[in-house]
């Protein structure tokens, strides 16, 4: 009788989700929010490093400085009374914001102290919303309010158990205490009922015959359900806190070094030449220590000597060809800007950006008017939007030169 043939079956590989994710990982916050966490981390880290690398961000004379942005926010922000007192501290505030963004970005990317990083990110976004983008119209065109709500899920759920230092440190702390790993998975509650020895005809024996429900299920609550096991859990949490604190200290030190190197590199690449503050018409060059002074204007009637009617702004010589000067619009109190692109031609506009109320500046290299807060650009000759997010162009003003060498707002 011939021997039976041995049949060998090649073992099929186990079906697994990418990145080692558990089944139904998409309903777990730690996995579902990974793309959002990566985006927020990269964005805040880049924003902080960009500020540290740009010496003009901390230079009060620059139109893109934190001080210029605060001055613009004072006019429109709902917390303008507070902001007006913070102007002398603009540079330290800028440094804190930049370093805070670096710390928040690293915390989100590494998943380290994620809830703390998320709270910091939400508070910073809320502050920027109240100061910079409060008047963005429609409201959803302002990014700061979107960032505020994007941080809220991480305040509630943390970074999750995978692809995060928080999760890794929690597993290590549990192993050092001899406790089971804290990883969380999801499964249908009907499956819990099938394997639970306490489930009996819709009721839970472990809960003295109360209805079986997921909100109070002893199986899902795990070791946190009975108070007697709290000593073990607290010990694991304390050890995880110590490990997390030590790791956060190392990361903070690395962040300070990274920020310092970034700042030095920015000064080497961009140079340290201080920009010139725009001239305030009728008042000479603006002082370096604060906001531009208010221009005193007078109304000139029409006269026969070639002097047009209108509001006297100042000498035309204060606006050299290819440069700009600022003034205050008497009818609204808004800042105005006038540029002389070619000899005898003056283009003037209300300098309030229609997106979020920041004050635009003139960039001679590109010959455009641009908003330092969100990057909107406007054509010099017409004031129309070249690139958003501004919803429309700047309000054009009629500034002319009289025969007496003065500029008049008509």
C-alpha positions, 0 to 999 in steps of 0.5 A: 500500500503506497504511503500517503503523500504529505501535503504541505500548505504554505502559511499565508501571511497574517492580514495586518493593517499598515503601520501595525495599526490594530483593527478599526484603528480609524475610530481611535483618536490616536490613529485617526488624528495622525495626519492632523497632528503631523500638520500642526506639529510641522506648521508650528515648528516652521512658524517658530523657526521662521520667526527666529531666523528673521531678524526683522521680526524683532526689529520695531522699525520693520513693517513685518515686526511683532511691534508693527503687528501689535500697533496694527492690532491695537486699532481693531482688536477687541482686547486693544486696551490690553495690547496698548500696554504691551507695546514696550514689551513687543520684542520679548513677546515675540521671542516668547511666541517664537520659542513657544511655537517651536516647543508646541511644534516639537511636542506635537510631532514627537507626541510628547506631553501632547495635552500640554502642547495642545493647550499651548497651541490652542491658547496661542491660536486664540490669542492670535485670533483676538489680536490679528484675525478677529475681523477677518471676513468671512470669519473662516478665512482667518486661519487662527480660529481654525487652528484653535479648534484643531487643537481641541481633540488633542486636549481631550484625547492626547497623542494616542498610544502609537507613534508618540513618546507619551505612548512609549513612555507609558508602556515602559512605565507599565513594564517597569511596574509589572503592569499590563501595557496600556494600549487601547483597541476598539471592538464592537460591544456585542463581542464583549458580551459574548466573551464576558462571563458576567453577561446574563440575559442583558444584565451584568452580574458584576454590577448586581444585575444592572443592565449591561451597557458600555458606559459602565462596563467593568471589562472596558473600564479594566483595572481602573474600575475597582478602587482597590487597584488604584495604587498600582495605576497611580504608581504607573502614572507617577513613573510615566510622569517622571519619565515624561518630565526627563524626556521633555527636559532633554527635548527642551534643551535640544529645542533651545539649541535648535532655535539658537542655531536657526537665529544665527543662521538667519542673521548670517543669511539675511544680514542684520541691517535695520530697515528704515521706518516709513516717513510720517508726512508732516512729522519727519522720520518716525522715531525708533522707539514707538508708533508713528506720530500722528500727523497734524493736518490743515485744510487748504482752500483753492487758491490761484497759485496752483495750490489745490484744495484739500487736506495738507499732508506734508512736503512732497520731498518727504516721499522720494521717488521709489519710496513711501510715506505714511499719514493719518486719514482725517475722516477715518483715523485710519493709516494711509500710505503714499508712494511715488513710483515715478517722478511727480506720480503719487499713488495713495491708499487707505493702508488698512488691509481688508482681510484682518486689519493689519497695516500694509507696507510698500515693498520697493523690490517687488513694487507692491503693497503687502500685508505683513500679517497674512501675505496679501499683496496689492497692485501699486497702481490700482490697489487691486488684490494680486494675491489673497487672502484679502477679499478685495483691494485697498481704498484708493485715495486722491493725493496730489502735489501742489505748486508749493511742493506740498502734498494734499489729500482731496 
